[in-house]
């Protein structure tokens, strides 16, 4: 699984300290604005209130002096100056006293002594004397930048109806502002220190959070990669500790599930690999995801060629079917495949099943391929057998019915026709009897009901006896054709363990075929050869021969090379099939060699024991 990488600024290791600092800065922002505003307001207001209070005290002390009408003016000025000395302030101040004529009569500092006796030029003082109301303002000097507070208060008589004068105070507030700025600087330094401490604490805190999280992440990566032997470290009993414990338990369960799935997969692979049927699995689009060895063998294709290919293209039915044809339910199709360089055709049955989830969503198809070549061949042989038996029995039965009806209609009274009709009825009856006997023999052979009654006999003597009988029969009958039977036997004595009656039946069938298809005056050569392990019996004729196409089916049931001629001669097409079954029951094999127009050679081979070996055993 591909893991997504992230930058440092995207890491929680950065986000937690950044969040702490951001929250702290926002808090300091609000706190600082409120604190500085309140500090500055309260500090400056406190100084201004202090000056205003002391000014009121000074006004009260100056009122009785200015109300006096008698006495020396110098003494009065001295008393005013003495009163001004009682004014105290932590900040630099300058005080002047103005009488009702707007003349400066006293000052508390040498800087303003020159103003004594001069006319006050301040419009604020004149306004205060006229309105009898106090005036205050704060300005900032352009040259020094200091904050200067101006306060003017009237001095009224006792009834406060007449102005006796005014007190003008000029106070420098720069010291108060410096104290405020110092306090603000201290606050900022404290805030910066708090931010630094918070940064360090948040880094340690983020490490405490990110270390377990990173440990759990690494454990999740190991689980995804199939490594389960390194559990996540547990740092505490908090939620992260519980999460680490859960991840470790999950790793154990995933390992158990993985082992179980791997075991099931290996078991399934083993089953699929050794199945006698081919299995093909696809996705929902019909593309091959899984194919076992048997299916590859049936389809003659490599696994890398089959995977990701459409199953219908793989089976060669893309022009006949699409995937929607198989979504309604199970379905079967038959496939015919010709093996390269092999004349044999393979018939495969494909059984399709749909794979669905519980929701009904189709996730793919499964096709099971079964080789039904033998089954189809057996079914076809059965159909052919029924058809052939019906046909073969119908022919003699039709003859029997026709000739018996003719006799019943009066032909039995005709001395010329009646014997002929009776001969035909007898011939067709014998033909049916032979056919039924052959069918019974084949049925017993197929059912395994025939048990050979074997005797250890001299094979050459048996063959000579059969040939003598055939020659005698041919000589005693008034036949239209004459044949010469030639014997070509080995000089060795041949002893074989055979069922004499069954083997006589085989030899009779081969001789009768040779006689039927040999021309008049032809020679039939019967040979016996041995190779110290087996005996080979051959019957050669000089007939019309057999084509290569017919030789492949010659030993099949009801197969005849010349059907019309075989029926005329009473053949049923079962003799060679029975001969083949009997020879194979004796552990041998039978075959034919032929060239069209030159004749045929029918051979069978049987295992035997040499007569010389038998003599050695007796000695």
C-alpha positions as CSV (number, residue, x, y, z in Angstrom):
1,X,0.0,0.0,0.0
2,X,1.4,3.4,-0.9
3,X,1.7,5.7,2.0
4,X,0.9,9.4,1.6
5,X,3.8,11.7,2.7
6,X,3.1,15.1,4.3
7,X,5.2,18.2,5.0
8,X,6.2,19.4,8.4
9,X,3.7,22.2,8.4
10,X,0.9,19.6,7.8
11,X,2.1,17.6,10.8
12,X,0.2,17.6,14.1
13,X,3.6,18.1,15.7
14,X,3.5,21.6,14.2
15,X,-0.2,22.2,14.5
16,X,-0.5,21.7,18.2
17,X,2.2,24.3,19.2
18,X,0.9,26.6,16.5
19,X,-2.6,26.3,17.9
20,X,-1.4,27.0,21.4
21,X,0.5,30.1,20.3
22,X,-2.3,31.3,18.2
23,X,-4.8,31.0,21.0
24,X,-2.3,32.7,23.4
25,X,-1.7,35.5,21.0
26,X,-5.4,36.1,20.5
27,X,-5.9,36.1,24.2
28,X,-3.0,38.6,24.8
29,X,-4.3,40.7,22.0
30,X,-7.7,41.2,23.7
31,X,-6.2,41.4,27.2
32,X,-3.5,43.8,26.1
33,X,-5.9,46.2,24.4
34,X,-8.2,46.3,27.4
35,X,-5.3,46.5,29.9
36,X,-3.3,49.2,28.2
37,X,-6.4,51.3,27.6
38,X,-7.5,50.9,31.2
39,X,-4.0,51.5,32.5
40,X,-3.4,54.6,30.5
41,X,-6.9,56.0,31.2
42,X,-6.7,55.3,34.9
43,X,-3.1,56.5,35.4
44,X,-3.5,59.8,33.5
45,X,-7.0,60.4,35.0
46,X,-5.5,59.7,38.5
47,X,-2.9,62.4,37.9
48,X,-5.4,64.8,36.5
49,X,-7.8,64.2,39.4
50,X,-4.9,64.7,41.9
51,X,-4.0,68.1,40.2
52,X,-7.7,69.1,40.2
53,X,-8.0,68.3,43.9
54,X,-4.9,70.2,44.9
55,X,-6.0,73.1,42.7
56,X,-9.4,73.2,44.5
57,X,-7.5,73.3,47.8
58,X,-5.3,76.1,46.5
59,X,-8.4,78.0,45.3
60,X,-10.0,77.7,48.8
61,X,-6.8,79.1,50.4
62,X,-6.5,81.9,48.0
63,X,-10.1,83.1,48.2
64,X,-9.8,84.8,51.6
65,X,-6.6,86.5,50.6
66,X,-8.1,88.0,47.4
67,X,-11.3,89.0,49.3
68,X,-9.3,91.3,51.6
69,X,-9.7,94.9,50.7
70,X,-7.4,96.4,53.3
71,X,-3.8,95.8,54.0
72,X,-0.5,96.1,52.3
73,X,-0.4,94.6,48.7
74,X,3.1,93.3,49.2
75,X,2.0,91.3,52.2
76,X,-0.9,90.0,50.3
77,X,1.4,88.9,47.4
78,X,3.7,87.3,49.9
79,X,0.8,85.4,51.5
80,X,-0.2,84.3,48.0
81,X,3.3,83.0,47.2
82,X,3.4,81.2,50.5
83,X,0.1,79.6,49.7
84,X,1.4,78.5,46.3
85,X,4.3,76.8,48.0
86,X,1.8,74.5,49.7
87,X,0.9,73.0,46.3
88,X,2.7,69.6,45.8
89,X,2.8,67.4,42.8
90,X,4.9,64.4,41.6
91,X,5.1,65.9,38.2
92,X,6.6,69.3,37.1
93,X,4.0,72.1,37.3
94,X,3.9,75.8,36.8
95,X,1.2,77.9,38.6
96,X,0.2,81.5,38.1
97,X,-2.5,83.5,39.8
98,X,-4.6,86.0,37.9
99,X,-6.7,88.7,39.5
100,X,-10.1,89.8,38.2
101,X,-8.4,92.4,35.9
102,X,-6.6,89.5,34.1
103,X,-3.3,90.6,35.5
104,X,-0.8,88.0,36.7
105,X,-0.2,88.7,40.4
106,X,1.9,85.6,41.5
107,X,3.8,82.6,40.2
108,X,5.4,79.5,41.8
109,X,8.5,79.2,39.6
110,X,11.3,81.6,38.4
111,X,10.4,80.7,34.8
112,X,7.1,82.5,35.1
113,X,8.2,85.3,37.5
114,X,8.6,87.6,34.4
115,X,4.9,87.3,33.8
116,X,4.0,88.8,37.2
117,X,2.4,92.2,36.7
118,X,1.7,91.6,33.0
119,X,-1.6,91.1,31.3
120,X,-2.6,87.4,30.9
121,X,-2.8,86.6,27.2
122,X,-4.6,83.3,27.6
123,X,-8.1,83.3,26.1
124,X,-8.9,80.4,28.4
125,X,-8.2,82.6,31.5
126,X,-10.4,85.4,30.2
127,X,-13.2,82.9,29.4
128,X,-12.9,81.3,32.9
129,X,-13.2,84.8,34.5
130,X,-16.2,85.6,32.5
131,X,-18.1,82.3,32.8
132,X,-16.9,81.3,36.3
133,X,-16.3,77.7,35.0
134,X,-13.2,75.6,35.1
135,X,-11.3,74.9,31.9
136,X,-8.9,72.0,31.2
137,X,-7.1,70.6,28.2
138,X,-4.2,68.4,27.2
139,X,-1.8,69.3,24.4
140,X,1.4,67.9,23.1
141,X,4.3,70.2,22.6
142,X,5.6,70.3,19.1
143,X,9.3,70.7,20.1
144,X,9.6,68.2,22.9
145,X,6.7,66.0,22.3
146,X,5.7,66.2,25.9
147,X,2.1,65.9,27.1
148,X,1.1,69.1,28.9
149,X,-2.0,69.4,31.0
150,X,-3.6,72.9,31.3
151,X,-6.1,73.6,34.0
152,X,-7.7,77.0,34.8
153,X,-10.1,77.4,37.8
154,X,-11.9,80.5,38.9
155,X,-11.5,82.1,42.3
156,X,-14.9,83.4,43.3
157,X,-16.2,85.2,46.4
158,X,-18.1,83.5,49.1
159,X,-21.4,83.7,47.3
160,X,-19.7,82.5,44.1
161,X,-21.2,85.3,42.2
162,X,-18.2,87.4,41.4
163,X,-14.7,86.4,40.1
164,X,-11.9,87.4,42.3
165,X,-9.3,85.8,40.0
166,X,-8.2,82.5,38.6
167,X,-5.5,79.9,39.1
168,X,-3.8,78.5,35.9
169,X,-1.8,75.3,36.3
170,X,0.5,73.8,33.6
171,X,1.5,70.2,34.5
172,X,3.9,68.0,32.4
173,X,2.3,64.5,32.2
174,X,5.3,62.9,30.4
175,X,6.4,61.1,33.6
176,X,2.9,59.6,33.9
177,X,3.0,58.5,30.3
178,X,6.5,57.1,30.8
179,X,5.3,55.0,33.7
180,X,2.4,53.8,31.6
181,X,4.8,52.9,28.7
182,X,7.1,51.1,31.1
183,X,4.1,49.1,32.4
184,X,3.1,48.3,28.8
185,X,6.7,47.2,28.0
186,X,6.7,45.0,31.1
187,X,3.3,43.6,30.0
188,X,4.7,42.9,26.5
189,X,7.8,41.3,27.9
190,X,5.7,39.1,30.1
191,X,3.5,38.2,27.2
192,X,6.5,37.3,25.1
193,X,7.9,35.2,28.0
194,X,4.5,33.5,28.4
195,X,4.5,32.8,24.6
196,X,8.0,31.3,24.8
197,X,7.1,29.2,27.8
198,X,3.8,28.1,26.1
199,X,5.8,27.2,23.0
200,X,8.1,25.0,25.0
201,X,5.3,23.4,26.9
202,X,3.2,22.9,23.7
203,X,6.2,21.3,22.0
204,X,6.6,18.8,24.9
205,X,2.9,18.3,25.0
206,X,2.7,17.8,21.2
207,X,5.6,15.3,21.5
208,X,3.6,13.5,24.2
209,X,0.7,13.3,21.8
210,X,2.5,12.7,18.6
211,X,4.9,10.1,19.8
212,X,2.1,7.6,20.7
213,X,0.2,8.5,17.6
214,X,3.3,8.0,15.4
215,X,3.9,4.7,17.2
216,X,0.4,3.7,16.4
217,X,0.8,4.8,12.8
218,X,3.9,2.8,12.4
219,X,2.1,-0.2,13.9
220,X,-0.7,0.3,11.3
221,X,1.9,0.4,8.5
222,X,3.4,-2.8,9.8
223,X,0.0,-4.4,9.9
224,X,-0.7,-3.3,6.3
225,X,2.7,-4.8,5.3
226,X,2.0,-8.1,7.0
227,X,4.4,-7.6,10.0
228,X,2.7,-8.6,13.2
229,X,5.6,-9.3,15.6
230,X,6.3,-5.7,16.8
231,X,3.4,-4.4,18.9
232,X,2.9,-0.7,19.4
233,X,4.4,0.7,22.7
234,X,1.9,1.7,25.3
235,X,2.9,5.1,26.9
236,X,0.0,5.5,29.4
237,X,-3.4,4.5,30.5
238,X,-5.2,7.3,28.7
239,X,-7.2,7.2,25.5
240,X,-4.0,6.9,23.3
241,X,-2.9,4.0,25.5
242,X,-6.2,2.3,25.0
243,X,-6.0,2.9,21.3
244,X,-2.5,1.3,21.3
245,X,-3.9,-1.7,23.1
246,X,-6.7,-1.9,20.6
247,X,-4.3,-1.7,17.7
248,X,-2.2,-4.5,19.2
249,X,-5.3,-6.7,19.6
250,X,-6.3,-5.8,16.1
251,X,-2.8,-7.0,14.8
252,X,-3.3,-10.3,16.5
253,X,-6.8,-10.7,15.0
254,X,-5.6,-9.7,11.6
255,X,-2.7,-12.1,11.8
256,X,-5.1,-14.9,12.8
257,X,-7.5,-13.9,10.0
258,X,-4.6,-13.7,7.5
259,X,-3.3,-17.1,8.5
260,X,-6.8,-18.5,8.2
261,X,-7.3,-16.9,4.8
262,X,-3.9,-18.1,3.6
263,X,-4.7,-21.6,4.8
264,X,-8.1,-21.5,3.0
265,X,-6.4,-20.0,-0.1
266,X,-3.8,-22.8,-0.2
267,X,-6.6,-25.4,0.3
268,X,-8.6,-23.8,-2.5
269,X,-5.6,-23.6,-4.7
270,X,-4.9,-27.3,-4.0
271,X,-8.5,-28.2,-4.8
272,X,-8.6,-26.2,-8.0
273,X,-5.2,-27.5,-9.0
274,X,-6.2,-31.1,-8.7
275,X,-9.8,-30.9,-9.9
276,X,-10.6,-33.0,-12.9
277,X,-12.8,-30.2,-14.1
278,X,-11.6,-26.9,-15.4
279,X,-12.6,-23.8,-13.4
280,X,-12.5,-20.2,-14.7
281,X,-13.4,-17.2,-12.5
282,X,-14.1,-13.7,-13.8
283,X,-14.9,-10.2,-12.5
284,X,-18.2,-8.4,-13.1
285,X,-17.1,-7.5,-16.7
286,X,-16.3,-11.1,-17.6
287,X,-12.5,-10.7,-17.6
288,X,-10.7,-13.8,-16.3
289,X,-9.2,-13.5,-12.8
290,X,-8.6,-17.2,-12.0
291,X,-8.1,-20.3,-14.1
292,X,-6.9,-23.7,-12.9
293,X,-4.5,-26.1,-14.7
294,X,-7.2,-28.4,-16.0
295,X,-8.9,-25.5,-17.8
296,X,-5.6,-24.4,-19.3
297,X,-5.1,-28.0,-20.5
298,X,-8.6,-28.1,-22.0
299,X,-8.1,-24.7,-23.8
300,X,-4.5,-25.3,-24.7
301,X,-3.3,-21.9,-23.4
302,X,-0.9,-20.5,-20.9
303,X,-2.0,-18.8,-17.7
304,X,-0.5,-15.4,-18.6
305,X,-2.4,-15.5,-21.9
306,X,-5.7,-16.4,-20.2
307,X,-5.7,-13.8,-17.4
308,X,-7.4,-10.5,-18.0
309,X,-8.9,-11.8,-21.2
310,X,-12.6,-12.0,-21.7
311,X,-14.0,-15.4,-20.9
312,X,-16.1,-15.5,-24.0
313,X,-13.1,-14.7,-26.1
314,X,-11.1,-17.3,-24.3
315,X,-13.8,-19.9,-25.0
316,X,-14.2,-18.7,-28.6
317,X,-17.9,-17.8,-28.2
318,X,-17.6,-14.0,-28.2
319,X,-19.9,-13.9,-31.3
320,X,-22.6,-15.9,-29.7
321,X,-22.8,-14.8,-26.1
322,X,-22.4,-11.6,-24.0
323,X,-22.2,-11.4,-20.2
324,X,-25.8,-10.3,-19.9
325,X,-26.9,-13.7,-21.2
326,X,-25.7,-15.3,-18.0
327,X,-26.9,-12.9,-15.3
328,X,-30.4,-14.5,-15.0
329,X,-29.2,-17.8,-13.5
330,X,-27.1,-20.9,-14.2
331,X,-26.6,-21.8,-17.8
332,X,-24.8,-24.6,-19.8
333,X,-23.2,-24.4,-23.2
334,X,-21.3,-27.0,-25.2
335,X,-17.9,-26.2,-26.8
336,X,-16.3,-28.1,-29.6
337,X,-12.5,-27.9,-29.8
338,X,-10.2,-29.5,-32.3
339,X,-6.8,-30.3,-31.0
340,X,-4.0,-29.2,-33.4
341,X,-2.5,-32.1,-35.3
342,X,-5.1,-34.5,-33.8
343,X,-8.2,-35.7,-35.7
344,X,-10.0,-36.2,-32.4
345,X,-12.5,-33.6,-31.4
346,X,-13.0,-32.6,-27.8
347,X,-16.4,-31.7,-26.5
348,X,-16.5,-29.5,-23.4
349,X,-19.6,-28.6,-21.3
350,X,-19.4,-25.2,-19.7
351,X,-21.6,-24.6,-16.7
352,X,-21.9,-21.0,-15.8
353,X,-22.9,-19.7,-12.3
354,X,-23.3,-16.1,-11.2
355,X,-21.5,-14.8,-8.1
356,X,-23.6,-12.3,-6.2
357,X,-23.2,-10.3,-3.0
358,X,-25.9,-10.3,-0.3
359,X,-27.2,-7.0,-1.9
360,X,-27.7,-8.8,-5.2
361,X,-24.8,-7.0,-6.9
362,X,-23.1,-9.3,-9.4
363,X,-19.3,-9.6,-8.8
364,X,-18.4,-12.2,-11.4
365,X,-19.0,-15.5,-13.1
366,X,-17.7,-19.0,-12.5
367,X,-17.5,-21.4,-15.4
368,X,-16.8,-25.1,-14.8
369,X,-15.5,-27.0,-17.8
370,X,-16.1,-30.7,-18.1
371,X,-14.8,-33.0,-20.8
372,X,-18.0,-34.8,-22.1
373,X,-16.4,-36.2,-25.2
374,X,-16.8,-39.8,-24.1
375,X,-20.3,-39.1,-22.7
376,X,-21.4,-37.5,-26.0
377,X,-19.7,-40.3,-27.9
378,X,-21.5,-42.9,-25.8
379,X,-24.8,-41.1,-26.3
380,X,-24.3,-40.9,-30.0
381,X,-23.3,-44.6,-30.1
382,X,-26.4,-45.4,-28.1
383,X,-28.5,-43.5,-30.5
384,X,-26.8,-45.1,-33.5
385,X,-27.1,-48.5,-31.9
386,X,-30.8,-48.1,-31.4
387,X,-31.2,-46.8,-34.9
388,X,-29.1,-49.6,-36.4
389,X,-30.8,-52.3,-34.4
390,X,-34.2,-51.0,-35.4
391,X,-33.1,-50.8,-39.0
392,X,-31.5,-54.2,-39.1
393,X,-34.4,-55.9,-37.4
394,X,-36.9,-54.1,-39.6
395,X,-35.4,-55.5,-42.8
396,X,-35.7,-59.2,-42.0
397,X,-39.1,-58.6,-40.3
398,X,-40.4,-56.9,-43.4
399,X,-39.2,-59.8,-45.5
400,X,-40.8,-62.3,-43.1
401,X,-44.1,-60.3,-43.1
402,X,-44.2,-59.9,-46.9
403,X,-43.4,-63.5,-47.7
404,X,-45.7,-64.9,-45.0
405,X,-48.5,-62.7,-46.2
406,X,-47.9,-64.0,-49.8
407,X,-48.0,-67.6,-48.6
408,X,-51.2,-66.8,-46.6
409,X,-52.7,-65.3,-49.8
410,X,-52.2,-68.6,-51.6
411,X,-48.6,-68.7,-52.7
412,X,-48.1,-71.8,-50.6
413,X,-50.1,-73.7,-53.2
414,X,-47.7,-72.7,-55.9
415,X,-45.1,-75.5,-56.1
416,X,-42.4,-73.2,-57.5
417,X,-42.9,-70.1,-55.3
418,X,-43.7,-71.7,-52.0
419,X,-40.2,-73.4,-51.5
420,X,-38.5,-70.1,-52.5
421,X,-40.6,-68.1,-50.1
422,X,-40.0,-70.6,-47.3
423,X,-36.2,-70.5,-47.9
424,X,-36.3,-66.7,-47.6
425,X,-38.3,-66.9,-44.4
426,X,-35.8,-69.4,-43.0
427,X,-32.8,-67.3,-44.1
428,X,-34.2,-64.1,-42.6
429,X,-35.1,-65.9,-39.4
430,X,-31.6,-67.3,-39.1
431,X,-30.2,-63.8,-39.8
432,X,-32.3,-62.4,-37.0
433,X,-31.3,-65.2,-34.7
434,X,-27.6,-64.5,-35.4
435,X,-28.1,-60.8,-34.9
436,X,-29.9,-61.2,-31.6
437,X,-27.2,-63.7,-30.5
438,X,-24.5,-61.2,-31.4
439,X,-26.4,-58.4,-29.6
440,X,-26.7,-60.6,-26.5
441,X,-22.9,-61.3,-26.7
442,X,-22.1,-57.6,-26.9
443,X,-24.5,-56.9,-24.1
444,X,-22.8,-59.5,-21.9
445,X,-19.4,-58.2,-22.8
446,X,-20.4,-54.6,-22.0
447,X,-21.9,-55.7,-18.7
448,X,-18.8,-57.8,-17.8
449,X,-21.0,-60.9,-17.7
450,X,-18.9,-63.1,-20.0
451,X,-16.4,-65.2,-18.2
452,X,-13.8,-67.0,-20.4
453,X,-13.5,-70.7,-20.0
454,X,-9.8,-70.9,-20.8
455,X,-7.8,-74.0,-21.7
456,X,-4.2,-74.3,-22.4
457,X,-4.3,-75.6,-26.0
458,X,-2.2,-76.0,-29.2
459,X,-3.2,-73.0,-31.2
460,X,-2.0,-74.4,-34.6
461,X,-4.2,-77.5,-34.0
462,X,-7.2,-75.4,-33.3
463,X,-6.7,-73.3,-36.4
464,X,-6.1,-76.4,-38.6
465,X,-9.4,-77.9,-37.3
466,X,-11.3,-74.8,-38.2
467,X,-9.8,-74.6,-41.6
468,X,-10.5,-78.3,-42.3
469,X,-14.1,-77.7,-41.4
470,X,-14.4,-74.6,-43.6
471,X,-12.8,-76.5,-46.6
472,X,-15.1,-79.4,-46.1
473,X,-18.2,-77.2,-46.0
474,X,-17.1,-75.4,-49.1
475,X,-16.5,-78.7,-50.9
476,X,-19.8,-80.2,-49.9
477,X,-21.9,-77.2,-50.9
478,X,-22.8,-76.3,-54.5
479,X,-21.2,-72.9,-54.3
480,X,-21.0,-70.4,-57.2
481,X,-17.5,-69.3,-56.3
482,X,-14.5,-71.4,-55.4
483,X,-11.6,-70.3,-53.2
484,X,-8.2,-71.7,-52.2
485,X,-7.2,-71.6,-48.5
486,X,-3.4,-71.4,-48.0
487,X,-1.8,-72.2,-44.7
488,X,1.4,-70.4,-43.7
489,X,2.2,-71.5,-40.1
490,X,5.3,-71.3,-38.1
491,X,7.2,-74.5,-37.4
492,X,7.2,-74.0,-33.7
493,X,4.5,-75.4,-31.5
494,X,2.2,-72.6,-30.3
495,X,0.4,-73.0,-27.0
496,X,-2.1,-70.4,-25.8
497,X,-4.4,-70.0,-22.9
498,X,-7.8,-69.2,-24.5
499,X,-11.5,-69.8,-24.5
500,X,-11.6,-72.2,-27.4
501,X,-15.3,-71.5,-28.4
502,X,-14.9,-67.8,-28.3
503,X,-11.6,-67.8,-30.2
504,X,-13.2,-70.1,-32.8
505,X,-16.0,-67.5,-33.2
506,X,-13.4,-64.8,-33.9
507,X,-11.5,-66.9,-36.5
508,X,-14.8,-67.9,-38.1
509,X,-15.8,-64.2,-38.4
510,X,-12.4,-63.3,-40.0
511,X,-12.6,-66.3,-42.5
512,X,-16.2,-65.5,-43.4
513,X,-15.3,-61.9,-44.2
514,X,-12.4,-63.0,-46.3
515,X,-14.7,-65.5,-48.2
516,X,-17.4,-62.9,-48.7
517,X,-15.1,-60.3,-50.3
518,X,-12.7,-62.6,-52.2
519,X,-13.2,-63.0,-55.9
520,X,-13.9,-66.3,-57.5
521,X,-10.8,-68.4,-57.6
522,X,-9.0,-66.2,-55.2
523,X,-6.6,-67.3,-52.5
524,X,-7.2,-66.9,-48.8
525,X,-3.9,-67.1,-46.8
526,X,-4.0,-67.9,-43.2
527,X,-0.8,-67.3,-41.3
528,X,0.5,-68.0,-37.8
529,X,3.7,-66.3,-36.6
530,X,5.3,-65.9,-33.2
531,X,7.9,-63.6,-31.7
532,X,8.6,-65.6,-28.5
533,X,6.2,-63.4,-26.6
534,X,3.0,-63.5,-28.6
535,X,1.3,-65.3,-31.5
536,X,0.0,-63.4,-34.5
537,X,-2.9,-64.8,-36.5
538,X,-3.6,-63.3,-40.0
539,X,-6.1,-63.8,-42.7
540,X,-5.3,-62.3,-46.1
541,X,-7.7,-62.1,-49.0
542,X,-7.5,-60.8,-52.5
543,X,-10.7,-58.8,-52.4
544,X,-11.5,-55.1,-53.2
545,X,-9.7,-53.8,-50.1
546,X,-10.7,-51.2,-47.6
547,X,-10.1,-47.4,-47.7
548,X,-8.2,-45.6,-45.0
549,X,-11.3,-43.8,-43.9
550,X,-13.2,-47.0,-43.4
551,X,-10.4,-48.7,-41.6
552,X,-10.7,-46.2,-38.7
553,X,-14.3,-47.4,-38.0
554,X,-14.1,-51.0,-39.1
555,X,-14.4,-52.5,-35.6
556,X,-17.3,-50.2,-34.6
557,X,-20.7,-51.8,-34.1
558,X,-23.0,-51.9,-37.1
559,X,-20.3,-50.4,-39.3
560,X,-20.1,-51.9,-42.8
561,X,-17.9,-50.8,-45.7
562,X,-20.5,-51.8,-48.4
563,X,-23.9,-51.7,-46.7
564,X,-25.9,-52.9,-49.6
565,X,-23.6,-55.9,-50.3
566,X,-23.4,-56.7,-46.6
567,X,-27.2,-56.9,-46.4
568,X,-27.3,-59.1,-49.5
569,X,-24.8,-61.5,-47.9
570,X,-26.5,-61.4,-44.5
571,X,-24.0,-59.2,-42.7
572,X,-25.0,-57.2,-39.6
573,X,-21.9,-55.2,-38.9
574,X,-21.4,-56.9,-35.5
575,X,-18.9,-59.7,-36.3
576,X,-15.7,-57.6,-36.2
577,X,-17.0,-55.6,-33.1
578,X,-17.5,-58.9,-31.3
579,X,-14.1,-60.2,-32.5
580,X,-12.4,-57.1,-31.2
581,X,-14.0,-57.5,-27.7
582,X,-13.2,-61.2,-27.5
583,X,-9.5,-60.7,-28.5
584,X,-9.1,-57.8,-25.9
585,X,-10.7,-60.0,-23.2
586,X,-7.8,-62.5,-24.0
587,X,-5.3,-59.7,-23.4
588,X,-4.6,-59.2,-27.1
589,X,-5.3,-56.7,-29.8
590,X,-6.7,-56.8,-33.4
591,X,-6.1,-54.7,-36.4
592,X,-6.4,-54.6,-40.2
593,X,-4.1,-53.8,-43.1
594,X,-5.5,-53.0,-46.5
595,X,-4.8,-51.5,-49.9
596,X,-7.8,-50.7,-52.1
597,X,-8.0,-53.0,-55.0
598,X,-5.3,-55.4,-53.6
599,X,-7.1,-57.0,-50.7
600,X,-7.0,-56.9,-46.9
601,X,-5.2,-58.6,-44.0
602,X,-7.0,-59.0,-40.7
603,X,-4.6,-59.7,-37.7
604,X,-4.9,-60.4,-34.1
605,X,-2.2,-61.0,-31.5
606,X,-2.4,-63.1,-28.4
607,X,0.1,-63.7,-25.6
608,X,1.5,-67.2,-25.4
609,X,4.1,-69.5,-23.8
610,X,6.7,-71.2,-26.0
611,X,6.4,-75.0,-26.2
612,X,10.2,-75.2,-25.6
613,X,9.8,-73.4,-22.3
614,X,7.1,-75.8,-21.3
615,X,9.4,-78.8,-22.0
616,X,12.2,-77.2,-20.0
617,X,9.7,-76.8,-17.1
618,X,8.8,-80.5,-17.3
619,X,12.4,-81.5,-17.4
